[in-house]
Amino acid sequence: MSKIIKKMTLAAMLIAMSVVIGIFCKSILNFGGGLFRITFENLPIILSGILFGPIFGGIAGLASDMISYLLSAQVYPPNFIVTAGAITVGVVSGLVAKHLVKKRGNAQIITAGALAHVVGSMIIKPIGLFQFYGWAVLFRIPLYLAIAPIEILLLCLLFSNGGFRRLIHEIDMEIK
């Protein structure tokens, strides 16, 4: 199998994970009419950015947001500013991992995850949601101050797993 096909397949699996996690969390952990949602859908997007770089990370953010929108029961048109926030999560995590903190490890994961959440989830997405919720959207920022560390911790635990590290090493060797 060609290198690009493997990369695309793994990225597609991460997109599917993001969609499933998002739909599950939005259905069960949704408070305040959608304003306060506890969701971990950014975790696979950040992982895609860290593993494959900013282009695939951005594509993962775009695809997962659009597919989630199509599968949800939303009655309003897609919000492209929120989609830009999802894209930004993948792009920023990929840029940080590939250009700012290149050595794999907790520093890379923490920096990539934190900056991706600050820019994508705490700045861009609230701007897009302002039209629906007004200033109440600012209360989502503290929510992401709790969600981001949980996602980052989960990513650190995942990367500390020996089996996952071997898999990533094999993928890196085959894709590069």
C-alpha positions in Angstrom: 0.0 0.0 0.0 1.4 3.4 -0.9 2.5 5.8 1.9 -0.2 8.4 1.1 -2.9 5.8 1.2 -1.8 4.7 4.6 -1.7 8.3 5.8 -5.2 9.0 4.4 -6.6 5.8 5.9 -5.3 6.7 9.3 -6.5 10.3 9.0 -10.0 9.0 7.9 -10.1 6.8 11.0 -9.3 9.7 13.2 -12.0 11.8 11.5 -14.5 9.0 12.1 -13.4 8.9 15.8 -13.9 12.6 16.1 -17.4 12.4 14.6 -18.5 9.5 16.8 -17.1 11.1 20.0 -18.7 14.4 19.1 -22.1 13.0 18.4 -22.0 10.9 21.6 -20.9 13.7 23.8 -23.3 16.3 22.2 -26.2 13.9 22.8 -25.3 13.0 26.4 -23.2 15.8 27.8 -25.1 18.8 26.4 -26.3 21.5 28.8 -27.9 24.9 28.3 -29.4 24.3 24.8 -26.0 23.5 23.2 -24.1 26.4 24.7 -22.3 24.2 27.3 -21.2 20.9 25.8 -18.6 18.6 27.3 -17.0 17.0 24.2 -13.7 15.5 23.4 -14.1 15.6 19.6 -10.9 17.7 19.3 -8.7 14.9 20.6 -8.5 12.9 17.3 -8.1 16.2 15.4 -5.2 17.2 17.5 -3.7 13.7 17.2 -4.1 13.9 13.4 -2.2 17.2 13.4 0.6 15.9 15.7 1.0 12.7 13.6 0.5 14.0 10.1 1.1 17.7 10.1 -0.9 20.9 9.6 -2.5 20.0 6.3 -3.9 16.6 7.3 -4.8 18.1 10.7 -6.8 20.9 9.1 -8.5 18.5 6.7 -9.4 16.3 9.7 -10.9 19.4 11.5 -12.8 20.4 8.3 -14.1 16.9 7.6 -15.1 16.0 11.1 -17.0 19.3 11.6 -18.8 19.0 8.3 -19.7 15.3 8.8 -20.9 16.0 12.4 -23.0 18.8 11.1 -24.6 16.6 8.4 -25.3 13.9 10.9 -26.7 16.2 13.6 -30.3 17.5 13.9 -29.2 21.1 13.5 -32.0 23.4 12.2 -29.7 26.3 11.3 -27.2 26.5 8.4 -23.6 25.5 8.9 -21.5 28.0 10.8 -18.3 28.4 8.8 -16.6 30.4 11.6 -17.0 27.4 13.9 -15.7 25.2 11.1 -12.7 27.5 10.8 -12.1 26.9 14.5 -12.1 23.1 14.0 -9.7 23.5 11.0 -7.5 25.7 13.2 -7.3 23.1 15.9 -5.8 20.6 13.4 -3.6 23.2 11.7 -2.2 24.7 14.9 -1.5 21.3 16.5 0.3 20.2 13.3 2.3 23.4 13.0 3.4 23.1 16.6 4.3 19.5 16.3 6.1 19.7 13.0 7.8 23.1 13.4 7.8 24.4 16.9 8.4 21.3 19.1 9.6 18.6 16.8 10.8 16.0 19.4 8.0 13.7 20.3 7.1 13.7 23.9 4.9 15.4 26.5 6.2 18.9 25.7 5.1 18.5 22.1 1.7 17.2 23.0 1.1 19.8 25.7 2.2 22.7 23.6 0.3 21.5 20.5 -2.9 20.7 22.4 -2.9 23.9 24.5 -2.2 26.3 21.5 -4.7 24.4 19.3 -7.4 24.8 22.0 -6.6 28.4 22.8 -6.8 29.5 19.1 -9.4 27.2 17.7 -11.7 26.4 20.7 -11.4 29.5 22.9 -11.1 32.3 20.3 -12.4 31.3 16.8 -15.3 29.0 17.8 -16.8 31.5 20.3 -16.7 34.2 17.7 -18.8 32.0 15.4 -21.2 31.1 18.2 -21.7 34.7 19.3 -24.5 35.2 16.8 -26.5 32.4 18.5 -25.7 32.9 22.2 -24.4 36.5 22.5 -22.1 37.2 25.4 -23.0 34.0 27.2 -20.6 32.3 24.7 -17.8 33.6 26.9 -18.7 31.0 29.5 -17.5 28.3 27.1 -13.9 29.4 27.6 -13.7 28.1 31.2 -15.3 24.9 30.0 -12.4 24.5 27.5 -10.0 25.3 30.3 -11.2 22.1 31.8 -11.6 20.0 28.6 -8.2 20.9 27.1 -6.1 19.5 29.9 -8.2 16.3 29.9 -7.6 15.8 26.2 -4.0 16.6 26.6 -3.6 14.1 29.5 -5.3 11.4 27.4 -2.9 12.1 24.5 0.1 12.0 26.8 -1.1 8.7 28.2 -1.7 7.4 24.7 1.8 8.3 23.5 3.3 6.8 26.7 1.8 3.4 25.8 4.5 1.2 24.4 2.2 -0.5 21.8 1.0 2.9 20.5 4.6 4.2 20.3 5.7 1.2 18.3 2.7 1.7 16.0 3.6 5.4 15.5 7.2 4.5 14.9 6.2 2.0 12.2 3.8 4.6 10.6 6.6 7.2 10.7 9.0 4.8 9.0 6.6 3.8 6.3 5.2 7.3 5.6 8.5 9.2 5.5 
